Amino acid sequence: MTSERPLPSLTEADTGKFWQSTQDEILRYQQCTGCEKVVWYGRMHCPDCLEGTLEWRESKGEGCIYSFSVVRQSYHPFFRNLVPYAVAYIDLDEGFRMLSNVVGVEDPVKDITVGQRVRLVWEHHEALNIPLFEVTED
Amino acid sequence: MSAQSRDAAIVGIYEYPDRVVDGDFSALQIKTMCAVRALADAGLSWSDVDGLFDASEGAPMSGLLLAEYWGLEPTVIDTTGVGGSSYEFHAAHALSAIRQGRCKVALLTYGSTAHSNAMAIGVGGRGLGGSTAADNMEAFVGQTLVSNYAMVARRHMHQYGTTSEQLAEISTATRYHAMRNPDAVRAMEELEFIDIRETTVDDVVNSRMIADPLHLLECCMISDGGGAVVIAAPEVARDCPKSPVWIIGAGEATKYVTNEGDLTVSAGAQSAPVAFAEAGVTPAEIDIAMIYDSFSITVLTILEDLGFCAKGEGGAWVAGGRLRFDMDGGPALNTDGGGLSSNHPGMRGIFLLIEAARQLRGESTAQVQDAGLAVAHGNGGMLGSRHTAGTIILAAD
């Protein structure tokens, strides 16, 4: 049994549209037309005001690492093969914080630090694409 | 010290002594045995129970199931399920209900066969499951439970210079206490811990890294187990055989990741001031701190949020052993041995109340002299993302 990365649903009520956009390699977030609040993850209504509506915007996919950890132990059929791998909170320049992986480094334990600039890189799958991040050179 | 309330008291406690059940009993049966023994400890019986509190850890809508299984007719039913802190929320709600005269005797129980079921807690990391919007955004990442907490530790180190050696002091203090608790020692033996002895900071930082920067000895165990707590109104408490342990303050809060939020601050920063204000006491007066120790960083973060020291100063504050029951300068931390070295079947909040009560009755295996005040602070969910905080302040009679 080959093991693939667990993939999200394209039809989940609030976040399905986010994943549909990834098919075109677009990373989307929401912003409120009423109060301009940036909202992550996708949802029905702005949590800050009652008047506005949430609109999808396209992110440039650039930001920095807010925090991270390198997983050294996993029993999951897919992730156990990636060990050691980095999970991270990425602060995108548009103002939202998302959970993803930092990839493309030789040694995740040594080569990743809080505050590093990163940029989006897509991992391709048949039905959608997964947004990951790689460290950009200084 | 301003006048404290005497509105509700813990009058019965029981912690299931076995940490590996191996199919002999179901979680519900463990809960039941604990309820019976806690009621006996209180000198009460099933017919006295009119407040049923449960986290539905075993099955949804447990308010219906348990009332039937135990033959109860409660006038208050509360199945607040907010993770490991649920029991602190139950204690807070029992305090309110009893104050309002809506019930007189509240029963809180917990039971789990997480070890025997090989659940994803501690270092297990089998995946966090679920099908919510949040899960749909996060499951692809392969975040394990440990790595979620580890991201808090990493940020704390980045913002404040906290070190692994400082975090390790939490593990060594709880292990020091565990070695004095026969049930904790047996738990570690049955769960096949290596080196069942007092540990040093070096032991901790040299133990295997599970998710940077958290090492094995900074992660809670995965046990089976359970417990029960009986809380009663003053007119009932005064006739119970054991010295009542008064609940004098309570606070509840939740926190989740926000776009510019500070990952090093937990929901405890919201719940603790409410609890301390209600109690009319300050952290400096607390003799025992029962703080949810899923991981070392959970305790460090919460010690700061409870107000024992300023945010960011926890690392320096815990160094030097002040958390030990026989040292001055701070509260005794997790004197039963904690989730790190005594008991963690998935949700530990009930054991915080139980050991706090033991201390305030003078029954602990690592007894603090002249124990008068304790704080029991539960953390539910995941510290590095969505979590809850329940802070309970308790006073000896």
Contacts between the chains, C-beta under 8 A, distances in Angstrom:
chain1	res1	chain2	res2	distance
A	5	B	140	5.9
A	5	B	142	7.7
A	6	B	127	7.9
A	6	B	139	5.0
A	6	B	140	6.0
A	7	B	140	6.5
A	8	B	136	4.7
A	8	B	137	7.2
A	8	B	139	6.7
A	8	B	140	6.0
A	9	B	131	7.8
A	9	B	136	5.6
A	12	B	131	7.8
A	12	B	133	6.3
A	12	B	136	4.5
A	13	B	133	7.4
A	14	B	133	4.2
A	14	B	136	7.9
A	15	B	133	5.0
A	15	B	136	4.6
A	15	B	137	5.6
A	16	B	136	7.8
A	18	B	137	7.4
A	19	B	136	7.6
A	38	B	259	6.0
A	40	B	259	6.6
A	41	B	133	6.1
A	41	B	134	6.7
A	41	B	137	4.5
A	42	B	133	7.2
A	43	B	133	6.7
A	66	B	155	7.1
A	66	B	263	7.2
A	67	B	151	4.3
A	67	B	152	7.4
A	67	B	154	4.9
A	67	B	155	4.1
A	67	B	158	7.2
A	67	B	263	5.9
A	68	B	151	6.4
A	68	B	154	6.2
A	69	B	146	7.8
A	69	B	147	4.1
A	69	B	148	7.9
A	69	B	150	3.6
A	69	B	151	5.0
A	69	B	153	7.9
A	69	B	154	6.0
A	69	B	211	4.7
A	69	B	212	5.4
A	69	B	213	7.6
A	69	B	214	7.7
A	70	B	147	7.8
A	70	B	211	6.5
A	70	B	212	4.3
A	71	B	125	7.6
A	71	B	142	6.6
A	71	B	143	7.8
A	71	B	144	5.5
A	71	B	146	7.7
A	71	B	147	5.0
A	71	B	211	5.1
A	72	B	208	7.6
A	72	B	209	5.2
A	72	B	210	5.8
A	72	B	211	6.1
A	72	B	212	7.2
A	73	B	123	6.2
A	73	B	125	6.2
A	73	B	144	7.5
A	73	B	146	7.6
A	73	B	210	5.2
A	73	B	211	7.3
A	74	B	125	5.3
A	74	B	142	6.8
A	74	B	144	5.9
A	75	B	124	6.9
A	75	B	125	6.0
A	75	B	126	5.1
A	76	B	125	7.3
A	76	B	126	6.5
A	76	B	127	5.4
A	76	B	142	6.6
A	78	B	142	7.3
A	79	B	142	3.9
A	79	B	144	7.9
A	82	B	142	6.7
A	85	B	142	6.7
A	87	B	141	5.4
A	87	B	142	6.7
A	87	B	143	4.7
A	87	B	144	8.0
A	87	B	147	5.0
A	87	B	151	7.1
A	88	B	151	7.5
A	89	B	151	6.4
A	89	B	257	7.1
A	89	B	263	7.3
A	91	B	259	7.9
A	95	B	259	5.6
A	95	B	260	7.8
A	96	B	259	5.4
A	97	B	257	6.0
A	97	B	258	7.6
A	97	B	259	5.2
A	97	B	260	7.9
A	97	B	261	7.7
A	98	B	137	7.5
A	99	B	137	7.2
A	99	B	138	5.3
A	99	B	141	5.3
A	99	B	143	6.5
A	99	B	385	7.9
A	100	B	141	5.9
A	101	B	141	5.8
A	101	B	142	7.2
A	109	B	212	6.1
A	114	B	154	6.5
A	114	B	155	6.8
A	114	B	158	4.3
A	115	B	158	7.5
A	130	B	140	5.5
